Amino acid sequence: MKSFKNKVIAVSGAASGIGRALVEGLLASGARVAASDVDEANLQSLREFAGAEFLLLSKVDVSEEAAVHAWAAEVKNHFGDVDGVINNAGVALSCHAAQQPRAQMEWLFNINYWGVINGVEAFLPELLRRPEACIVNISSLFGLMSVPSQSAYNAAKFAVRGYSESLRQDLRDTAVKVVTIHPGGIQTNIANNGRHLHSITGNAADVDKTAALFNSIAATTPQQAAKKIMWGMRKSKTRVLIGSDAWFLDKIQRLFPACYDRLVVPIMNVGARMALKRV
Ligand SMILES: NC(=O)c1ccc[n+]([C@@H]2O[C@H](COP(=O)([O-])OP(=O)(O)OC[C@H]3O[C@@H](n4cnc5c(N)ncnc54)[C@H](O)[C@@H]3O)[C@@H](O)[C@H]2O)c1
């Protein structure tokens, strides 16, 4: 997708963070944007950026298959041809794997994994009709490496990566490009809105500080993340890493695929202890 001018792009999880920055960036680049989220109040506040001719706002829960299909039909009705979908909506859960209630894990999977599948399946038939089109699936640095207390999040983001890389190969002979995104820490509301039952440090006293800890170490702004994602779309990149943390830890994981945690977790814990003194 060489240019966004007059392209129609659907973005889920658009009321906050990376999704919101993507809506602003895409509108500024001349795209028409279909933005959805479960958080209707914050979604509606996007209206200040554009009128209905350029911006369609829809309340959609990505975990509901029928709702996502209805959204795809609404986008087509409103704008006509659809050129891209960014499956961005996501949530966070911190919990020790041995004590993780199945219901919490299913809550996360329904959004972070099935939400992506719902978005792909709903928009793909339309995208296959376009001369050029793009599917962007947001995985994570935690779709490349695992850390303590993130088994559900890690599993869902690894699954998004596996699904997206296979999808890309299945669509090789079509005009639909598939871009998988692996952000490191981005300064968004993901930790503030997350469910934290245990701490990444393994220390019970740190649980209530999980969001503050995340917020103090996330280095990249949502606007920088959106810019990198749009670059990946324009260049038809297959895998986009965001942030120096993602770049560095990906290298460590590749060098020591079976034991990277022996190096990364102690460093992470020292960093967390230092950051916790500040929060
Ligand atoms: N912030 C980070 O450090 C980071 C790192 C790696 C990956 N990611 C991924 O980036 C994506 C965007 O997250 P963010 O960091 O901007 O967080 P955010 O919390 O700021 O934004 C996420 C948005 O998704 C929406 N959402 C949640 N559940 C939903 C549902 N069921 N249906 C529709 N919308 C729903 C929320 O209302 C929110 O507006 C997520 O997939 C997240 O896992 C974030």
The ligand as a Tripos MOL2 file, in Angstrom:
@<TRIPOS>MOLECULE
LIG
   44    48     1     0     0
SMALL
NO_CHARGES

@<TRIPOS>ATOM
      1 N1          1.3050   -0.8450   25.1080 N.am      1 LIG1
      2 C1          2.2370   -1.7750   24.9140 C.2       1 LIG1
      3 O1          3.3220   -1.7290   25.5020 O.2       1 LIG1
      4 C2          2.0050   -2.8930   23.9390 C.ar      1 LIG1
      5 C3          3.0820   -3.7300   23.6350 C.ar      1 LIG1
      6 C4          2.8900   -4.7690   22.7570 C.ar      1 LIG1
      7 C5          1.6560   -4.9650   22.1560 C.ar      1 LIG1
      8 N2          0.6230   -4.1290   22.4660 N.ar      1 LIG1
      9 C6         -0.6790   -4.3870   21.8250 C.3       1 LIG1
     10 O2         -1.1170   -3.2070   21.1850 O.3       1 LIG1
     11 C7         -2.5280   -3.2540   21.0460 C.3       1 LIG1
     12 C8         -3.1240   -1.9170   21.4610 C.3       1 LIG1
     13 O3         -2.9800   -1.7620   22.8580 O.3       1 LIG1
     14 P1         -2.5850   -0.3720   23.5630 P.3       1 LIG1
     15 O4         -1.2580   -0.5730   24.1620 O.co2     1 LIG1
     16 O5         -2.8060    0.7600   22.6330 O.co2     1 LIG1
     17 O6         -3.6260   -0.3770   24.7860 O.3       1 LIG1
     18 P2         -4.8420    0.5790   25.1730 P.3       1 LIG1
     19 O7         -5.4370   -0.0370   26.3940 O.co2     1 LIG1
     20 O8         -4.3980    1.9980   25.2760 O.co2     1 LIG1
     21 O9         -5.8260    0.4210   23.9310 O.3       1 LIG1
     22 C9         -6.4860   -0.7900   23.6830 C.3       1 LIG1
     23 C10        -7.9080   -0.4980   23.1960 C.3       1 LIG1
     24 O10        -8.5540   -1.7540   22.9520 O.3       1 LIG1
     25 C11        -9.8950   -1.6220   23.4160 C.3       1 LIG1
     26 N3        -10.4830   -2.9130   23.7030 N.ar      1 LIG1
     27 C12       -10.2930   -3.7180   24.7740 C.ar      1 LIG1
     28 N4        -11.0760   -4.7920   24.6980 N.ar      1 LIG1
     29 C13       -11.7840   -4.6820   23.5520 C.ar      1 LIG1
     30 C14       -12.7640   -5.4830   22.9210 C.ar      1 LIG1
     31 N5        -13.2000   -6.6130   23.4800 N.pl3     1 LIG1
     32 N6        -13.2720   -5.0750   21.7370 N.ar      1 LIG1
     33 C15       -12.8590   -3.9020   21.1880 C.ar      1 LIG1
     34 N7        -11.9560   -3.0860   21.7450 N.ar      1 LIG1
     35 C16       -11.4210   -3.4820   22.9160 C.ar      1 LIG1
     36 C17        -9.7920   -0.7490   24.6640 C.3       1 LIG1
     37 O11       -11.0450   -0.1650   25.0030 O.3       1 LIG1
     38 C18        -8.7390    0.2620   24.2450 C.3       1 LIG1
     39 O12        -9.3450    1.4010   23.6650 O.3       1 LIG1
     40 C19        -2.9900   -4.4420   21.8920 C.3       1 LIG1
     41 O13        -3.2340   -5.5470   21.0460 O.3       1 LIG1
     42 C20        -1.7920   -4.7200   22.7760 C.3       1 LIG1
     43 O14        -1.7530   -6.0610   23.2180 O.3       1 LIG1
     44 C21         0.7680   -3.1030   23.3370 C.ar      1 LIG1
@<TRIPOS>BOND
     1     1     2 1
     2     2     3 2
     3     2     4 1
     4     4     5 ar
     5     4    44 ar
     6     5     6 ar
     7     6     7 ar
     8     7     8 ar
     9     8     9 1
    10     8    44 ar
    11     9    10 1
    12     9    42 1
    13    10    11 1
    14    11    12 1
    15    11    40 1
    16    12    13 1
    17    13    14 1
    18    14    15 2
    19    14    16 1
    20    14    17 1
    21    17    18 1
    22    18    19 2
    23    18    20 1
    24    18    21 1
    25    21    22 1
    26    22    23 1
    27    23    24 1
    28    23    38 1
    29    24    25 1
    30    25    26 1
    31    25    36 1
    32    26    27 ar
    33    26    35 ar
    34    27    28 ar
    35    28    29 ar
    36    29    30 ar
    37    29    35 ar
    38    30    31 1
    39    30    32 ar
    40    32    33 ar
    41    33    34 ar
    42    34    35 ar
    43    36    37 1
    44    36    38 1
    45    38    39 1
    46    40    41 1
    47    40    42 1
    48    42    43 1
@<TRIPOS>SUBSTRUCTURE
     1 LIG1         1 GROUP 0 **** ****
